[in-house]
Structure formats: structure tokens, C-alpha cells
Amino acid sequence: MTTALRPVTTASATSDTCGHFFGANVHLLPQTDQLRALHTVVRNRDASREDFVFGAGRIIRMLTEAALNLLPFEPYDVTTPVGSTYHGLRFAQKLIGVPIIRAGESMEAELRAVVPGIRIGKILIQRDKTTKQPHLYYTALPQDIADRQVLLLDPMLATGGTALAAIEVLRELGVPEEHIVFVNFITCPEGIAAVADRYPGVRIVTSAVENGLNEQAYMLPGIGDFGDRYFGTD
Ligand code: URA
């Protein structure tokens, strides 16, 4: 399954097998031995919380870097210390990170570390225990969000219900689909299909695509409850 997806580092858009497979803009991190070793740490049910947080943080840093590579840049010249010109680049548009509370907040620190001073919004969505439907409880987003490139942060993309509700919030505020990069730790075909069907312009950056979901909507082989393991509330 994962080999059918386009690695972030692949330059050619014409060999876009993930686009055909999922109808999605899915950017899968290159499945290096280092990445797989980190996944081995965090997926181990016996991992200490310290090891889980450390391994997850390393992978989140890789995801963050890959997501930044998808943003638009513009030419920007600087003068070097020897008086020469370096024809460089800088971000072409204002950015914002929007973690979906609570698990998405685990991704905030790595984003702040590589983009100091980045604006951080918040969206709180929780699934109603009876209806199983996602319910929007709270948003904190700047007025100019429609002018920003949005890094939407949520480590788990399982059924896609929460992701769809969060993207809908952004779309209603005028954010174009093409300005949204969903930064995600692990996902599965069901989650990718849910996002791609409704919002084909949204790009997904992920480090793993799982086999599917169990009856409780946990991904398999999966990682368990990411929020509980990261924040130590299980
Ligand atoms: N949320 C999680 O934390 N884990 C899953 O496998 C699915 C949703």
C-alpha cells in the first residue's frame, strides 16, 4: 500500500501514483530506515512515555520540514558578508499553524522551533459520544486567515470526520483548499479518501499509511490513542 504513494522527495508530478490511487494530494515521507526505526519505538505498546514523546517529536519535525517544502516561495536577494549577492528565496505568503485540540497540540512545538514567531490558531472539535458526529466547540483564528497558508496539525487521520470538520471551518472563513496543508502523523485509506473526496485541493503530509481501521476506529497496525500516549492520560 505505502509503495503506491509518492514520496515527498519525488520531483516528478507525472508519476503521481498516489493521485490515481487515492485521488489525493498525499505526500508520504520517504520510508527510510531511520523513519522506520522511530516508528518502531512509538508503535511499541511497551514504550515509555519519554520514548514515545521523543520518537514522536523526531517524526513530527520531519513532517514539519516536508510541509514547509510545499509552501510557495518567492525570490529574495541578500548581500553576503563579502559584498556579493545571493539570489535566495523567502516564504511568499504569511503562514499560520492550526492544531486541532488536543492531539494536534503535540505538533505545535516542532513547528514553532522551525518557524519562530509563527501565528498559532486553535480549533477544538470533539466527537459526540452518542451520535459519533464531530462537534465544533471552539475556534481561535486571526481575521486575515484567508490570506495565509495554513498548516493544519492533527497526528491522526482515521475516519476523517474531525479533519473534514476542521477544513470546513477554514473554508467558511475563506481559506482556499490549495492553501491548506494537513500535517499528519499516520493515516489510512479511509481517512485519505474522506478528505480527498470532499477537498481534493488539500494536501496531506504524512509519515505512514496504515492498513485500515478496526471496529473502534483505531488504525491498524496503528499506534493506539496518540493523545493519551503523548500527554500521559491513559
Ligand atoms: N485516534 C487515535 O489516537 N488513534 C487512532 O488509531 C485513531 C484515532
Residues whose N, C-alpha, C, O or C-beta is under 5 A from the ligand:
A	BS01	URA	M156 A158 A217 Y218 M219 G222 G224 D225 F226 G227
